[in-house]
Amino acid sequence: MNIRFLGLPLVVVAFLALSGCASPTVVTLQNGTQYLTKDTPNTRTADGFYEFEDISGKKVRVRADDVATIRKED
């Protein structure tokens, strides 16, 4: 059996397995604004910001001091 024919199904299975690991998260700011993210945000960066992508695909950067809570969506 040719390796090429086995490679594509293995890649598809790996992609599906990794996509199942995403856990939607709610980021709540001090002012009450909430962002629903596709996955857990990156931890605090060296310059003091959290970076994440919301469910619409927009990249968001907020100051760590402005974040009240980060929790998994129920």
BAFI-282013 format. One record per residue (C-alpha): z, y, x. Coordinates in steps of 0.5 Angstrom, whole numbers, plus 2048, in hexadecimal, padded with zeros to 3 digits. Each point is the difference from the previous one (the first is absolute). Example, Ala and Ser with C-alpha at 12.3 -4.5 7.8 and 13.67 -1.06 7.14 Angstrom:
# BAFI-282013
((810; 7F7; 819))
((7FE; 807; 802))
END
This chain:
# BAFI-282013
((800; 800; 800))
((7FE; 807; 803))
((806; 805; 801))
((7FC; 805; 7FD))
((801; 7FD; 7F9))
((808; 7FF; 801))
((801; 807; 803))
((7FE; 804; 7FA))
((805; 7FC; 7FB))
((805; 800; 805))
((800; 808; 801))
((800; 801; 7F8))
((806; 7FB; 7FF))
((803; 805; 806))
((7FF; 806; 7FC))
((802; 7FE; 7FA))
((807; 7FD; 803))
((801; 807; 803))
((7FE; 804; 7FA))
((806; 7FC; 7FC))
((805; 803; 805))
((7FF; 807; 7FE))
((806; 803; 7FC))
((7FF; 806; 7FC))
((806; 805; 801))
((802; 806; 7FD))
((802; 806; 805))
((804; 806; 7FC))
((801; 806; 803))
((806; 805; 800))
((7FD; 804; 7FA))
((7FE; 7FA; 7FC))
((7F9; 7FF; 802))
((7FE; 7F9; 800))
((7FB; 7FC; 803))
((7FD; 7F9; 7FF))
((7FE; 7FD; 806))
((7FB; 7FA; 802))
((805; 7FE; 805))
((807; 801; 803))
((7FF; 807; 804))
((800; 800; 808))
((806; 802; 802))
((802; 807; 803))
((7FB; 802; 805))
((802; 804; 806))
((7FF; 807; 7FD))
((805; 7FE; 7FA))
((7FB; 7FE; 7FB))
((7FE; 7FA; 7FB))
((7F9; 7FE; 7FF))
((7FD; 7FC; 7FB))
((7FA; 7FF; 7FB))
((802; 801; 7F9))
((7FC; 7FC; 7FA))
((7FA; 804; 800))
((7FF; 7FF; 807))
((802; 807; 802))
((804; 801; 807))
((807; 803; 7FF))
((804; 803; 805))
((807; 803; 7FF))
((806; 802; 804))
((805; 7FB; 801))
((806; 805; 7FD))
((7FC; 801; 7FA))
((800; 7F8; 7FE))
((806; 7FE; 7FC))
((7FF; 7F8; 7FF))
((7FA; 7FB; 801))
((801; 7FA; 7FC))
((7FB; 7FA; 7FE))
((7FD; 801; 7F9))
((804; 7FC; 7FB))
END
